[in-house]
């Protein structure tokens, strides 16, 4: 029915696994921490208290920038590097997703890696450049790059999903991952 082939490289993995930090719900929490840190650092410097108190402001700034901006990217980078090292001999890997009437199969580097039944799919999430067929736990899913269909195309796939699998909810992906 539909075949989607792409090479999983660092750029694609980043696009799919790293959220836009300013679109996350926790962004404002880290923004408040950052502002409190800057205010504390400057205020404690002006009132001439010990450097220990200024360090608290600096620490809040560090935590806000690290957790709010860099943490998700660093986590995705580590996951990608370890996966590539452990399973693919330090090389990018070729993914081929075959969508059929009865199931979806994922082939990695020409070998069958996983077969997913349609009953295991909860929803179809759509981003600007990819589709994600999500499992019931909401974390894992089968990814399809919209530009990499070798049989069929993104529009016909979406239409086919509406007609053949109306039980699968079609929703936009979370704003932080809409890349």
N, C-alpha and C positions, 0 to 999 in steps of 0.2 A: 504493500500500500504506500508507505512513506519511508524513505531512507534519509537519514541525516548524518553526515560525516564531518568531523572536525578534528583538529589537532589540539589537544589540551596543552596549552603553553601557559607561561606565567601571566601574560597579559589577559588571556581569557579567564583564567582562574581568579585573578584579581577582580575582574568585572563581575563575575558571578558570586564570589564568596565574601567580598569586602563591601560593607555598606558605606554609603555617603554619611560621614559622621555627623553632619549638620542636620540630617533628616531623622536621626535616631531620637527616641523619646528621652533618653538620658542626656542629650546634648545640653539642655538648659541646666540640669544639675551640675554638669562639669563647667558650664559657663559661670554659674554662681560661685562655684569653688574657685575658679580662676580669678574672678573679680574680688572675692574675699581674700585670696592670697596676695594679689597686687596691692589692695588696700592695706592689708595687715603689714606687708613688707615695708611699704612707704610710711605708714603711720608709726610703726615701731622704730623706724629709722629716725623720724622727726622728733620723737619724744625721748630719744637717747636711752632706750632700754638695752639690755644685754643682747648680744648677737644670737643667743638661743631663741629669743622671741622673733627676731627677723627670719630665722631659719624656718619657723613655722609657716610664715607667709611663702617663703620659697618652696617649701615642701608642698603646700597646697597648689601652687602653680604647677609644680612638676607632676603631681597626681592628676590634675585636671587635663594637662596637655597629653600626658602618657595614656591615661585611660580613655579620654574623650576623643583624641585624634589618632594616635598611633597604635593602640592595642589591637584593634580588629585587623588592621593591615599586617601587623607583625605576626598575629596568630595565623592568618591565611598564608603568609609567606612561609612560616615554619611547616605548616601542614603540607603545602605544595612541595617544598624541598624534601621533606621526609618521605612523602609518597613516591616522589620521583626517584629518590635514592633507593628506597626499600624494594619497590616493585618494578621499576622501569630502567634500571641501570644508568641513572643520571640523564635520561633522555625524556623529551616530551612524548606523550603517548597519543595514538590515534584512536578516536572513539567513533563507533558506528552504531547508531540507534535505528533499529528496524521496528516500525510501528505496523502491526497487523491487526486483523479483526479480533483475534482471540488474546493476543498478548503483545508485549513490548520486549524486545531483546536488546541487550547492550553488549557489543563486541569491543574488546580493547586489544589493539594490535593484532587484529584478525582472529582472536579467540573469544568464544562465548564467555562472558563474564557474569551476566545476570539475566534472568528472565522474570518479567513482572506481569502478573495477571491484571486485567482491567479492574477486577474487584479490589485490588490493592491500591488503586488510585483514588484519592479523595477529591482533588481539585486540579484544575489547569490554571496556573498563574502565568500571566503575560507581562513581560517587560518590553522595553523598547527594542532590544536586540535578541531576545531569547524567550522560550517557553520553559516552564518547569511543571512537570507532572508530579504532584506532591503525594507522598504516602500519608496514611492516616495519622502518623505521629507528627506530621507537619514540618519535620526537619529534613528528611531525605527526599530525594526525588530524581526523576530522569530529566536531564536537561537537553533541549533541542535549540540549536542556534538557528535563528530565522533565515540567515543568509546561506546556510550550508546544506540545504535540502538537495539531494542528488536525484531523488524521485519525489515528485510533488513540490509544493511550495508552502510558505507560511500561511497564506490566506486560505488555500484549499484545505490545509491541515486543520485550521481553526473551524472552518465550515464543516468539515467531516466530523470533528469532535462534537459540534452542536447537533448534528443529525444522528450520528451513530451512538454517541454516549451522552445523552441529555442528563443522565443522573450525576455526571461529574460537573461540579460547579466551576464556572469560568469566572475568574476574578483577576483584577490587576494585581501585580505583585506589590509588596510593601514599598512605599516611596523610597526608603533607603537603599533598596536593591534595584530600582528601576533605572538601569543603565543600558 
